[in-house]
Amino acid sequence: MDLPFHRPWIEDDEINEVVDTLKSGWLTTGPKTHRFENAFKEYVSAKHAIGLNSCTAGLRLAVMTAGFEDGDEIITTPMTFPATSNVLVLERLRPVFIDIEPETLNMDVNKIEASITPRTRGILPVHFGGHPCDMDVIQDIARRKGLAVIEDAAHATDAKYKGTPIGGLGNPTAFSFYANKNITTGEGGMLTLNDDARAESIRTLRTHGMSRDAWKRFGKSGFAHWSLEEPGFKYNMADINAALGIHQLKKAQRFLKLRQEYAESYDRAFQDEPAIETFQTRDYALHARHLYLIALDLKQLTVTRDEFLNLIQSSGIGVAVHYIALHLQPFYQRELGYNAKSFPIATRYSDSVLSLPLYPKMTPEDVARVVDTTLGLIQKNRK
Ligand SMILES: Cc1ncc(COP(=O)(O)O)c(C=O)c1O
């Protein structure tokens, strides 16, 4: 693949920080994780930021500590990565999907109230592709109905809602630093929140439920036993990963500017092509531009979306699909009784979207090549 779907941007300062960590003798959760946590909580204006080994871990810990009971219903979107609703199922909750809005592919907040039942206890919005959901509407419903809100911000480092960074709205919010995210630690995640007691409990749950971080246990302040109050997970971030995050975060705004520039180039290039639908940015949103999606108008083409994916991959350009919605996946169909007709808008976009390369390591020439190839293939395969 001569233009891969993603390539991370790692410079000497990340490399030197990892080497420094390796030479320091302390590899797991310790001073570098704490530095990264402190910088991240400032970046998103949250009171606490807890370094984890994935966003999935953050979602699970937020769900686990929300006070839900077995069988409670949590409203979320089907247009997401499996982690979002898998953690609900694993915590013995029932995901209730609602359809999405075609303009942004986010959950359609106007459909939330009609899905509330006596068992509903929470809402789990996903800021799809880096575009924030309409959080005032979600938080207003949550307040009126007494529901918890947990945000899946895997795509939304750098996003803002009405000027407030995602992560700074007061809800537990889970971020991903997986290799292709706006900033990366290779694998990693962060959970931000404002509640002191809950943050303390989550810090414990990220290391099995043991009451003290290992680096404190082995510190100079004398030997101390840990105690186990409840069973937790092995979800802590390691300093080797945090070493990358410290420097990636310093570059986040530089990276974002390039993402914005390239996304705008794509928008301009595709605006007059009737077989390509592009997506909108709401007035309230600062879009993190994590993903760049187009939807094909299949009625105008002689090929399916999957055939189009093959054609573009064959020309040396990496592409992806975000997503085949979860109500189309066998597990959720069996478990929740959904079918393709349950959420027609999510079904339509599952069949027609594709994501083009969008990352700061690309050059403007790479963007032009993607545009030319995409438009050329549309011309060749028009009905
Ligand atoms: C919407 C969404 N939520 C959660 C996750 C899980 O993130 P992680 O791989 O860091 O666990 C992803 C991963 O890409 C995602 O796209």
The ligand as an SDF file (V2000), in Angstrom:
LIG
                    3D

 16 16  0  0  0  0  0  0  0  0999 V2000
  -16.0600    4.6220   18.9220 C   0  0  0  0  0  0  0  0  0  0  0  0
  -15.0140    3.7940   19.5940 C   0  0  0  0  0  0  0  0  0  0  0  0
  -15.1720    3.4790   20.8950 N   0  0  0  0  0  0  0  0  0  0  0  0
  -14.2520    2.7440   21.5560 C   0  0  0  0  0  0  0  0  0  0  0  0
  -13.1160    2.2940   20.9280 C   0  0  0  0  0  0  0  0  0  0  0  0
  -12.1250    1.4670   21.7000 C   0  0  0  0  0  0  0  0  0  0  0  0
  -10.8830    2.0800   21.7730 O   0  0  0  0  0  0  0  0  0  0  0  0
   -9.6020    1.2480   22.2570 P   0  0  0  0  0  0  0  0  0  0  0  0
   -9.1120    0.4880   21.0730 O   0  0  0  0  0  0  0  0  0  0  0  0
   -8.6390    2.2850   22.7240 O   0  0  0  0  0  0  0  0  0  0  0  0
  -10.0720    0.3700   23.3660 O   0  0  0  0  0  0  0  0  0  0  0  0
  -12.8980    2.5970   19.5850 C   0  0  0  0  0  0  0  0  0  0  0  0
  -11.6850    2.1260   18.9080 C   0  0  0  0  0  0  0  0  0  0  0  0
  -11.3230    2.5060   17.8580 O   0  0  0  0  0  0  0  0  0  0  0  0
  -13.8660    3.3680   18.8980 C   0  0  0  0  0  0  0  0  0  0  0  0
  -13.6990    3.6770   17.6070 O   0  0  0  0  0  0  0  0  0  0  0  0
  1  2  1  0
  2  3  1  0
  2 15  2  0
  3  4  2  0
  4  5  1  0
  5  6  1  0
  5 12  2  0
  6  7  1  0
  7  8  1  0
  8  9  2  0
  8 10  1  0
  8 11  1  0
 12 13  1  0
 12 15  1  0
 13 14  2  0
 15 16  1  0
M  END
$$$$
